Amino acid sequence: SMNRSKHTFLFLSTFVFLSSINLMGGAKINAQNDSTGTTAIVGAMLLDGYERPPIHHSAILIQGDRIVSVGTQANTEIPEDANIIDGSGMTVMPGLIDLHVHTMFLGHGDYAEWFPIFEGQEEEMMELAAKQLLMAGVTTAVDLGAPMEIINVRDRINNGRAIGSRLLVSGPWIARRAWGSYPSYFQHVVNSSEEAGQRTQELVDAGVDVIKTWAGMEEADIRAVVDVAHQSGIPVHSHLYTPESIWDAIRGGSDVLQHVGSGGNPDYPEDLIEAIAVRNIPIVQTMAHRIWVYPATIAFPERLQDPRLKEDLPGDLYAEFQRSFIDFERLSYFRSTPRQIRNSKTAARQFIDANVVIGMGTDSGSPLNFHTEAAWREISALVDSGMSPAQAISVSTKSGAEIIGRGSDLGTIEVGKIADLIMVAGDPLSNIQILANIEHVMKGGVLYK
């Protein structure tokens, strides 16, 4: 509304300029913050991250990077000097938490053709991806596979020298077999459990936040990784699909099971699902990145000319992306997708129906799966697969924070927590896909969008 726009402008104009960046020819982003005053978000429907009814006509007060009051307009006194964000006709909710991203990819159609482009400008590309994630409402993301330079990107974001999602990073993953003939800088291939433990210690010493195990890791290998990682309080996420590899991860002590329940496999045995459920082992399904993205692109190939890509990428790189999308149906990444789509009719629902602990993850950066939109597509796929919108939002905020051990300060909108908030026009409980158009993004009390 004009009224909302007026208030938002006034709010922005009172803020102190914090930083401005121009990434790879894209538009500048101004991050603005008033560390001394109070910000009030007034009038929006509030979804606080819990699975409970919304608070209508809410009022949220923020000082610095923290939430200091949550209530309704009727019962909240707004300081006279507060900077007002008018939430009329809008919904405010916690920032999204994506538990599986790859900032070293940007959605190019072919991994092998991407690596020569990526090399030499790794940190610039990963910063661009982190910025795209933040603009899409992802205030916290777990990067599960990147060169070690991702640590520098994480630190620059944390220090305010770059703009992007708050990152938890694994650096290179640990595997028994290599992924294709692709570069070794993002994958440590080991020949023994002892070597797996050694590689884990090297990553811990380098400052990673999480360890990722990949293909071919058996129970003893994963146990060796877990034993070393847990000594430093570092969790282990395991990439796996088959029942056998999932059992190895369960028995080896993995903390989070990645890709389980993606829908790409036939239905899993009931005893396996029960074992995960009774042990409260979190899973991250990453179901949309082939099964939903592929038919969406068939239906609307114009999505590949996303204006945000054109804005972010230099002209020659944008043209290269468009070239890589030609005859996307034939890309190797989608070779088995029709079968996966058929499997997903029941397989994607299994873990939801079993009430397993689930976090939202997108595998964003994979072919055609842009950081600009992967989160809302994954949340929409969770709803398609049996979750209520309220449950899917809670999974993508509160549950994600708890899975990464940050439930005390992230994931919900309540007093004392970090002010990570997003706002959309309309009601996502009636139409989850409005999360595609996030109007405001605040991370740590700073308004980035």
C-alpha positions in Angstrom: 0.0 0.0 0.0 1.0 3.6 -0.4 0.8 4.0 3.3 3.2 1.1 3.9 5.6 2.4 1.3 5.6 5.8 3.0 6.4 4.3 6.4 9.0 2.0 5.0 10.7 4.9 3.2 10.7 7.0 6.4 12.0 4.0 8.3 14.9 3.6 5.8 15.7 7.2 5.8 16.3 7.3 9.5 18.7 4.5 9.4 22.4 4.9 9.4 24.2 3.7 6.3 26.2 0.6 7.2 27.6 -0.9 4.0 27.1 -1.1 0.3 28.5 -3.7 -2.1 28.4 -4.3 -5.8 29.0 -7.9 -6.7 30.0 -8.9 -10.2 28.2 -6.0 -11.9 25.0 -6.5 -10.0 22.9 -3.8 -8.3 24.1 -2.3 -5.1 22.6 -3.5 -1.8 22.4 -1.1 1.1 22.4 -2.7 4.5 21.0 -0.3 7.1 20.9 -0.4 10.8 20.3 1.9 13.8 22.2 0.3 16.7 21.0 2.9 19.2 17.2 3.2 18.5 14.3 0.8 18.5 12.6 -0.6 15.4 9.0 -1.5 15.6 7.3 -3.9 13.1 3.6 -3.1 13.4 0.4 -4.5 12.1 1.5 -7.7 10.4 0.2 -11.2 11.0 3.0 -12.9 13.0 4.0 -16.5 12.5 6.5 -17.0 15.2 8.0 -20.3 14.1 6.0 -22.5 16.4 3.2 -24.7 15.2 0.4 -22.6 16.7 -2.1 -20.0 15.5 -0.7 -16.7 14.3 -0.8 -13.5 16.2 -2.8 -11.0 14.3 -2.0 -7.2 14.2 1.2 -7.9 15.9 3.9 -5.6 17.3 7.6 -6.6 17.4 10.2 -4.3 19.0 13.9 -4.7 18.1 16.9 -3.1 19.7 20.4 -3.7 18.2 20.4 -7.3 16.9 17.8 -8.6 19.4 14.0 -8.9 19.8 13.0 -7.1 23.0 9.2 -7.3 22.8 6.5 -9.4 21.0 2.8 -8.8 21.3 -0.1 -7.1 19.6 -0.6 -3.5 18.6 -3.3 -3.3 21.3 -1.0 -4.4 24.2 2.4 -3.0 23.1 3.6 0.5 23.8 5.6 1.8 20.8 8.3 4.2 21.8 7.7 7.6 20.2 11.2 7.7 18.6 10.9 4.1 17.2 11.6 3.5 13.5 8.3 2.0 12.2 8.0 -0.7 9.6 4.3 -0.8 8.7 3.2 -4.4 8.3 -0.3 -3.7 7.1 -1.5 -6.5 4.9 1.7 -8.5 5.5 3.0 -11.5 7.3 6.2 -11.5 9.4 8.0 -14.7 10.2 11.5 -15.9 11.2 14.2 -15.9 8.6 14.4 -19.2 6.7 17.1 -21.8 7.6 18.4 -23.9 4.7 20.3 -26.9 5.9 21.8 -27.9 2.5 23.3 -25.3 0.1 26.2 -25.2 -2.2 27.5 -21.7 -2.7 30.2 -22.9 -5.1 27.4 -23.5 -7.6 24.9 -21.0 -9.0 22.5 -23.2 -11.0 24.6 -23.6 -14.2 23.3 -26.6 -16.2 26.5 -28.7 -16.2 28.9 -29.1 -13.3 31.8 -30.1 -15.5 31.5 -27.0 -17.6 31.1 -24.8 -14.5 34.3 -25.7 -12.7 36.6 -23.9 -15.2 34.5 -20.8 -14.8 34.4 -21.0 -11.0 38.2 -21.5 -10.6 40.1 -18.3 -10.0 37.1 -16.5 -8.7 35.9 -18.9 -6.0 35.3 -16.4 -3.2 33.5 -13.9 -5.5 31.1 -16.6 -6.8 30.4 -17.9 -3.3 29.8 -14.4 -1.9 27.3 -13.9 -4.8 25.5 -17.1 -3.9 25.3 -16.1 -0.2 23.9 -12.7 -1.2 21.3 -14.4 -3.4 20.3 -16.7 -0.5 19.8 -13.8 1.9 17.7 -11.8 -0.6 15.5 -14.9 -0.9 14.9 -14.8 2.8 17.4 -17.4 3.9 19.1 -15.8 6.9 21.1 -18.9 7.9 22.4 -21.6 5.6 24.6 -24.8 6.0 27.0 -25.1 3.1 27.8 -28.8 2.6 30.5 -28.9 0.0 32.9 -26.2 -1.1 36.6 -25.4 -1.3 38.3 -24.2 1.9 37.9 -20.6 0.8 34.3 -20.8 2.0 35.7 -20.2 5.5 36.9 -16.7 4.3 33.5 -16.0 2.9 31.8 -17.0 6.1 34.1 -14.8 8.1 33.7 -11.8 5.9 29.9 -12.1 6.2 30.1 -12.4 10.0 32.4 -9.4 10.1 30.1 -7.3 8.0 32.5 -7.0 5.1 30.2 -9.0 2.8 26.5 -9.4 2.6 24.9 -12.8 2.7 23.3 -15.5 4.8 24.9 -16.5 8.1 26.9 -19.5 7.0 27.8 -22.8 8.7 30.3 -24.5 6.4 31.8 -28.0 5.9 34.4 -27.2 3.3 35.4 -30.4 1.4 33.4 -33.5 2.1 34.9 -36.8 3.0 34.2 -39.8 0.8 35.4 -43.3 -0.1 34.9 -42.6 -3.8 35.3 -39.4 -5.9 32.4 -37.6 -7.5 33.1 -38.0 -11.2 36.4 -36.6 -12.4 35.7 -33.3 -10.7 38.3 -31.2 -8.8 39.7 -32.5 -5.6 39.5 -29.2 -3.7 35.9 -29.9 -2.5 36.2 -33.6 -1.9 38.6 -35.6 0.3 38.7 -39.2 -1.0 40.0 -41.6 1.7 41.2 -45.2 1.6 40.7 -46.1 5.2 38.8 -45.3 8.4 42.0 -44.0 9.9 42.5 -41.6 7.0 38.9 -40.5 7.4 39.6 -39.5 11.0 42.8 -37.7 10.0 41.0 -35.7 7.3 38.3 -34.8 9.8 40.8 -33.5 12.3 42.4 -31.3 9.5 39.0 -29.8 8.7 38.2 -29.2 12.4 41.6 -27.5 12.8 40.9 -25.3 9.8 37.8 -24.0 11.4 34.8 -25.7 9.8 31.4 -25.7 11.5 30.2 -29.2 10.3 31.7 -32.3 8.7 30.0 -33.8 5.7 30.5 -37.5 4.7 29.7 -38.5 1.1 29.4 -41.6 -1.0 30.8 -45.0 0.0 31.4 -44.3 3.7 30.6 -47.4 5.7 29.8 -47.7 9.4 33.4 -47.8 10.6 34.4 -44.9 8.4 31.5 -42.7 9.7 32.3 -43.8 13.3 35.9 -42.6 12.8 34.7 -39.2 11.5 32.1 -38.9 14.3 34.6 -39.7 17.0 37.0 -37.0 15.9 34.4 -34.4 15.1 32.4 -34.8 18.3 35.6 -34.3 20.4 35.4 -30.7 19.2 31.6 -30.4 19.3 31.4 -30.5 15.5 28.3 -32.3 14.1 28.4 -34.7 11.2 26.0 -34.6 8.2 25.9 -37.6 5.9 24.9 -37.6 2.2 23.1 -40.9 1.5 20.2 -42.5 -0.4 20.2 -46.3 -0.2 18.9 -48.1 2.9 22.3 -49.8 3.4 24.1 -46.5 3.6 21.5 -45.0 5.9 21.9 -47.9 8.3 25.7 -47.4 8.2 25.2 -43.7 9.1 22.7 -44.5 11.9 25.1 -47.1 13.5 28.1 -44.9 12.8 26.5 -42.0 14.8 25.8 -39.4 12.1 24.0 -36.4 13.5 21.9 -35.5 10.4 20.9 -37.6 7.4 20.9 -35.6 4.2 18.8 -36.4 1.1 16.8 -39.1 3.0 13.2 -39.0 1.9 14.0 -37.0 -1.2 11.4 -39.0 -3.1 13.9 -40.1 -5.7 14.2 -43.6 -4.3 11.5 -46.3 -4.0 9.8 -46.4 -0.7 12.1 -47.2 2.3 11.5 -50.2 4.6 9.3 -49.4 7.6 11.9 -50.7 10.1 14.4 -48.1 8.7 11.9 -45.3 9.1 11.0 -46.4 12.6 14.7 -46.5 13.6 15.2 -42.9 12.5 12.0 -41.8 14.2 12.6 -43.4 17.6 16.2 -42.2 17.7 15.1 -38.6 16.8 17.7 -38.4 14.1 17.0 -35.3 11.9 16.6 -35.8 8.2 16.8 -33.2 5.4 15.0 -34.3 2.3 16.1 -31.9 -0.5 13.2 -33.1 -2.5 12.4 -30.2 -4.9 15.8 -29.8 -6.7 14.9 -32.3 -9.3 11.4 -33.6 -8.8 9.7 -30.2 -8.5 12.1 -28.0 -10.4 12.1 -30.1 -13.5 8.3 -30.0 -14.2 8.2 -26.4 -13.1 10.7 -25.6 -15.8 8.9 -27.7 -18.4 5.7 -25.7 -17.6 7.5 -22.3 -17.5 10.9 -22.3 -19.2 10.9 -18.6 -18.9 12.0 -19.0 -15.2 15.5 -19.7 -16.6 15.7 -16.1 -17.6 15.3 -15.0 -14.0 15.8 -11.2 -13.9 17.8 -11.6 -10.7 20.4 -13.7 -12.6 20.7 -11.1 -15.3 21.2 -8.5 -12.6 23.8 -10.4 -10.6 25.9 -11.8 -13.5 28.1 -10.0 -16.0 26.7 -10.2 -19.5 29.0 -12.9 -20.8 28.4 -15.1 -17.8 24.7 -14.7 -18.0 24.9 -15.7 -21.7 26.9 -18.8 -20.6 24.2 -19.8 -18.2 21.6 -19.4 -20.8 23.6 -21.6 -23.2 23.9 -24.3 -20.5 20.1 -24.4 -20.3 19.6 -25.3 -23.9 17.6 -28.6 -24.2 17.7 -28.8 -20.4 15.6 -32.0 -20.6 18.7 -33.7 -21.9 21.0 -32.6 -19.1 22.7 -35.5 -17.3 21.4 -34.1 -14.0 17.8 -34.9 -15.0 18.4 -38.3 -16.7 16.4 -40.2 -14.1 14.0 -37.5 -13.1 10.8 -38.9 -14.7 11.3 -42.1 -12.6 12.0 -40.0 -9.5 8.8 -38.1 -10.0 6.9 -41.3 -10.1 8.6 -42.6 -7.0 7.9 -39.3 -5.2 4.1 -39.8 -5.2 4.6 -42.0 -2.1 8.3 -41.8 -1.1 8.3 -38.1 -0.4 5.5 -38.6 2.2 7.0 -41.4 4.1 9.1 -39.5 6.7 6.4 -36.8 7.0 3.8 -39.4 7.8 6.1 -41.0 10.3 6.6 -37.7 12.1 10.3 -37.8 11.8 12.4 -34.8 12.8 12.8 -32.8 9.6 14.7 -29.8 8.6 14.4 -27.9 5.3 17.3 -28.1 2.8 17.4 -27.4 -0.9 20.7 -28.5 -2.5 20.6 -25.0 -4.0 23.1 -24.2 -6.7 22.5 -27.5 -8.4 21.5 -27.3 -12.1 18.4 -25.0 -12.6 18.0 -24.8 -8.8 18.8 -21.1 -8.2 19.6 -19.7 -4.8 17.1 -17.0 -5.6 14.1 -19.3 -5.3 15.2 -22.8 -4.0 13.8 -22.2 -0.5 10.3 -21.4 -1.4 10.2 -24.3 -3.9 11.4 -26.7 -1.2 8.8 -25.4 1.3 6.1 -25.7 -1.3 7.2 -29.3 -2.0 6.9 -30.1 1.7 3.3 -28.8 1.7 2.6 -30.8 -1.5 3.9 -33.9 0.3 1.6 -33.7 3.3 2.8 -30.9 5.6 0.5 -28.1 6.6 1.8 -24.7 5.7 2.3 -23.9 9.4 4.3 -27.1 9.9 6.4 -26.5 6.8 7.3 -23.0 8.0 8.2 -24.3 11.5 10.4 -27.0 9.9 12.1 -24.3 7.8 12.7 -22.0 10.8 12.4 -23.4 14.4 13.4 -27.0 13.5 16.3 -25.9 11.4 17.7 -23.8 14.2 17.4 -26.7 16.7 19.0 -29.2 14.3 22.1 -26.9 14.0 22.2 -26.4 17.7 21.2 -22.7 17.5 17.6 -23.0 18.9 18.4 -20.7 21.8 19.0 -17.7 19.6 17.6 -18.4 16.1 14.5 -19.9 14.4 11.6 -18.2 16.2 10.4 -14.7 16.9 10.5 -14.3 20.7 12.1 -12.0 23.3 15.8 -12.4 23.5 16.4 -14.0 20.2 18.4 -12.6 17.3 16.2 -10.4 15.0 16.2 -12.6 11.8 12.9 -11.7 10.2 11.3 -11.8 6.8 8.1 -10.2 5.5 5.7 -11.1 2.7 2.5 -9.4 1.4 -0.4 -11.7 2.1 -1.0 -14.9 4.0 1.4 -17.9 3.4 -0.9 -20.1 5.4 -3.5 -19.9 2.6 -0.9 -19.9 -0.2 2.6 -21.1 0.6 3.9 -20.0 -2.7 3.7 -16.3 -1.8 7.1 -17.0 -0.1 8.5 -16.6 -3.6 8.1 -12.8 -3.2 9.7 -11.7 0.0 9.6 -8.0 0.4 11.7 -7.4 3.6 14.7 -9.3 4.9 16.3 -8.5 8.3 19.3 -10.4 9.6 20.7 -9.6 13.1 18.6 -6.5 13.3 20.0 -5.2 10.0 17.5 -4.6 7.1 19.1 -5.9 3.9 16.0 -5.8 1.7 
